[in-house]
Amino acid sequence: MPVNPRFSLRGLRSFCVAARYGSFRTAAEELHITASAVSHQIKNLEETIGEQLFERSGRELKLSSVGALLYEEVTPLIEQLDAVVARYKKAPERSSIRISVQPFFASEYFIPRLHDFTAAHPTIDIKVGTSDESAERHPADADLSIRLFRAPPADIRSDLLFPLTMAPAGSPDFQRKLVVKDGKVCSDFPIIVHETYPSAWKQWSEVAGIKLPGNQKVTRLDSMIAVVRAAQRGLGAALVPVPIGNLWFEEGSVVRLFEQELVANVSYYLVGPDNPGGDGRVELFRSWILETFATLP
């Protein structure tokens, strides 16, 4: 039987990676090519076989019945080829781990400490993605994620890091103008509100025993980074997560207005399948995160 010149091992590999993630985009990131190149390779493979390998419906990408059978048969062959090639490699094998981290946690707390892990494990590449701050779910294309949950998810492993704790903060100039008498704020006190936590200031006031002025100006924003930036610029008082936002306090661009803090009804959890595919590198990364960020007992 003549060999179709469009058939290639690269196409089979692209198919297997796309099938594993259910995403051309994610497969492209792992293969270091474009999503359109992945799509083109798989289209050529479908033309070679004469069968549709994926059912494309809107944003969902699912294997067809033929695609599922092909994936089941080809995957172990690809793994065997990788193992053969690995035996002849002189350089250490590189690998990558995908982690999804909510934006403020990522920029202010996670990434500044990530060098400690990458320096100790130079052959492991860490791909950090940020996504919506309010969604209580583990992204399907991530090996691990750090997210806020009211309660730990029941269908996947989750490890508690620490509860969301917020401290009232503002610019140094805002603090100088603050006047408090007999447990009541008497000066102008505009507030900045994160839309995910619309009643947080009311809860803080009740916990702290400090009465805030009525009818104060309110600025509503949809990201914690924007909230802290607004406080830094003097737009008002904001509830800033601690210890995540401690770098802002250390540099002095925002300062604490009161010592009392609010412990919210959500906590940061490290979430991800328990030992996915027996990958020890993911478990190594999980252990480092827990040692670095989890609240000590």
C-alpha positions in Angstrom: 0.0 0.0 0.0 1.5 3.4 -1.0 2.2 5.8 1.9 0.3 9.1 1.8 2.9 11.8 1.7 0.7 14.1 4.0 0.9 11.5 6.8 3.4 12.4 9.5 4.4 11.5 13.0 4.1 15.2 13.9 0.5 15.1 13.0 -0.2 12.1 15.2 1.6 13.8 18.1 -0.4 17.0 17.6 -3.6 15.0 17.5 -2.7 13.2 20.8 -1.8 16.4 22.6 -4.9 18.2 21.4 -7.0 15.2 22.4 -5.5 15.1 25.9 -6.3 18.7 26.6 -9.4 19.1 24.5 -7.9 22.3 23.1 -5.9 23.3 20.0 -4.6 26.4 21.8 -3.2 24.4 24.8 -1.7 21.8 22.5 0.0 24.5 20.6 1.6 25.9 23.7 3.0 22.5 24.7 4.2 21.8 21.1 5.6 25.4 20.7 3.7 26.0 17.5 0.6 28.0 16.6 -2.9 26.8 17.1 -3.5 27.1 13.4 -0.6 24.8 12.8 -2.1 22.2 15.1 -5.4 22.5 13.4 -3.8 22.2 9.9 -1.8 19.0 11.0 -4.9 17.4 12.4 -6.9 18.3 9.2 -4.3 16.6 7.1 -4.5 13.5 9.4 -8.3 13.4 9.0 -7.9 13.6 5.2 -5.3 10.8 5.3 -7.5 8.6 7.4 -10.8 9.6 5.7 -12.5 10.1 9.1 -13.4 13.0 11.3 -11.4 12.8 14.6 -13.0 15.6 16.5 -16.6 16.8 17.0 -16.4 20.6 16.8 -19.4 22.3 18.5 -18.9 25.9 19.4 -16.0 26.2 21.9 -16.1 22.5 22.8 -13.6 20.1 21.2 -14.5 16.4 21.7 -13.1 13.3 20.2 -15.3 11.5 17.7 -15.8 7.7 18.2 -13.0 7.1 15.6 -10.8 9.7 17.2 -11.2 8.1 20.6 -10.1 4.7 19.2 -7.2 6.2 17.4 -6.1 8.1 20.5 -6.3 4.9 22.6 -4.1 3.0 20.2 -1.6 5.8 19.2 -0.8 7.2 22.6 1.2 4.3 23.9 3.1 4.1 20.6 4.0 7.9 20.9 5.1 7.3 24.5 7.3 4.3 23.5 9.0 6.4 20.8 9.6 9.2 23.3 11.1 6.7 25.7 13.4 5.4 23.0 14.6 8.8 22.0 15.0 9.8 25.7 17.6 7.0 26.1 19.8 8.6 23.5 19.5 12.1 24.8 22.6 13.6 26.5 20.9 16.8 27.8 18.4 16.5 30.7 14.8 16.1 29.7 12.8 19.3 30.1 9.1 19.2 31.2 6.5 21.8 31.9 3.7 22.2 34.5 0.7 24.4 33.9 -0.7 26.3 36.9 -3.6 28.7 37.0 -3.4 31.4 39.7 -5.9 34.2 40.3 -4.4 37.5 39.2 -3.6 39.4 42.4 -2.2 36.3 44.1 -0.1 35.6 41.0 1.5 39.0 40.6 1.9 40.0 44.2 2.6 36.7 46.0 3.2 33.7 43.8 5.5 34.9 41.0 7.9 36.9 43.3 8.7 33.5 45.1 8.6 31.2 42.0 12.4 31.7 41.4 13.1 29.5 44.5 11.5 26.5 42.8 12.8 27.1 39.2 16.4 27.6 40.5 16.2 24.3 42.4 14.6 22.5 39.4 16.0 24.0 36.2 14.6 21.3 33.9 11.0 22.0 34.9 9.3 24.9 33.1 6.4 26.5 34.9 3.6 28.0 32.8 1.5 30.4 34.9 -1.9 31.4 33.7 -4.2 33.9 35.3 -8.0 33.8 35.0 -11.2 35.2 36.5 -10.9 36.0 40.2 -14.4 34.9 41.2 -14.8 31.5 39.5 -14.8 28.6 42.0 -13.5 26.0 39.6 -10.3 24.3 38.6 -9.5 25.0 34.9 -9.5 21.8 32.9 -6.3 22.7 31.0 -4.2 23.2 34.2 -2.2 20.7 36.2 -2.7 22.7 39.4 -4.5 25.9 40.3 -4.7 28.3 43.3 -8.2 29.7 43.7 -10.7 31.0 46.2 -13.4 28.7 47.4 -16.1 29.0 50.0 -15.7 25.3 50.6 -13.2 22.8 49.2 -14.4 21.1 46.0 -15.6 17.6 46.6 -14.6 16.0 43.3 -10.9 16.9 43.2 -8.0 17.1 45.6 -7.7 20.4 47.3 -5.3 21.6 50.0 -6.0 24.7 52.1 -3.5 27.5 51.9 -5.0 30.2 54.0 -8.3 32.2 54.4 -8.8 35.5 52.5 -8.0 38.2 55.1 -8.3 41.9 54.3 -7.0 45.0 55.9 -8.3 48.6 55.4 -5.7 50.7 53.5 -5.3 53.9 51.7 -2.6 56.3 50.5 -0.3 58.0 53.1 -2.1 61.3 52.3 -5.5 59.7 52.9 -4.3 58.4 56.3 -3.1 61.8 57.4 -6.6 63.3 56.8 -8.4 60.4 58.6 -10.2 61.5 61.8 -11.7 58.9 64.2 -13.5 59.9 67.4 -15.2 57.5 69.8 -15.2 54.6 67.3 -16.6 56.7 64.5 -14.9 58.0 61.3 -15.6 61.7 61.3 -13.6 62.7 58.2 -14.4 62.3 54.5 -14.1 58.5 53.8 -14.7 57.5 50.2 -14.5 53.7 49.8 -13.3 51.4 47.0 -15.3 48.2 46.6 -14.3 45.0 44.8 -17.5 43.9 43.0 -16.9 40.3 44.1 -17.2 41.4 47.8 -19.9 44.2 47.7 -20.7 43.9 51.5 -17.1 43.6 52.7 -16.9 47.1 54.1 -20.1 46.6 56.1 -18.8 43.3 57.5 -15.5 44.9 58.4 -17.3 47.8 60.2 -19.3 45.3 62.3 -16.3 43.2 63.1 -14.0 46.2 63.9 -16.6 48.1 65.9 -15.9 51.3 63.9 -18.8 53.2 62.4 -18.3 54.5 58.9 -19.9 57.7 57.5 -23.2 57.3 55.7 -23.7 58.1 52.0 -19.9 58.1 51.3 -18.7 58.0 47.7 -18.2 54.5 46.4 -15.9 53.4 43.5 -16.6 49.9 42.3 -13.9 47.9 40.5 -13.8 44.3 39.2 -10.2 43.3 40.0 -8.1 43.4 43.1 -5.1 44.9 41.3 -7.3 47.8 40.2 -8.7 48.2 43.7 -5.2 48.6 45.3 -4.1 50.9 42.5 -7.1 53.1 43.1 -6.2 53.3 46.8 -2.6 54.0 46.0 -3.8 57.0 43.9 -5.9 58.4 46.7 -9.3 57.6 45.4 -10.4 56.2 48.8 -10.0 53.4 51.3 -9.7 49.8 50.1 -9.8 46.4 51.8 -6.4 44.9 50.7 -5.7 41.2 51.0 -2.9 40.2 53.5 -0.4 38.8 53.4 -0.7 38.9 49.6 -0.6 42.7 49.5 2.3 43.1 52.0 4.7 44.3 49.3 2.5 47.4 48.8 2.7 48.1 52.6 6.4 47.5 52.7 7.1 50.0 49.9 4.8 52.5 51.6 2.6 53.3 48.6 -0.4 52.2 50.6 -0.6 52.1 54.4 -2.9 50.5 56.9 -5.7 52.7 58.1 -6.8 50.5 61.0 -5.3 47.4 62.7 -8.6 45.4 62.6 -8.8 42.9 59.8 -11.7 41.1 58.1 -11.5 37.3 57.6 -13.7 36.5 54.7 -15.8 33.4 54.2 -13.5 32.2 51.3 -10.1 30.7 51.4 -7.2 30.0 49.0 -6.9 26.4 48.0 -4.3 24.5 45.9 -6.4 22.4 43.6 -5.6 19.7 41.1 -5.9 15.9 40.4 -4.0 13.8 42.9 -0.8 12.6 41.2 -2.1 13.1 37.6 -0.7 10.4 35.3 1.8 9.4 38.0 3.8 12.6 37.2 6.2 13.0 40.1 7.2 16.5 38.9 3.7 17.8 39.5 3.8 16.3 43.0 7.1 17.9 43.6 5.7 21.3 42.6 2.6 20.7 44.8 4.8 20.0 47.8 6.8 23.2 47.3 3.7 25.3 47.0 2.3 23.8 50.2 5.6 24.3 52.1 5.8 27.9 50.8 2.3 29.2 51.0 0.2 27.0 53.3 -0.6 28.4 56.8 1.5 26.6 59.4 -0.5 24.6 61.9 
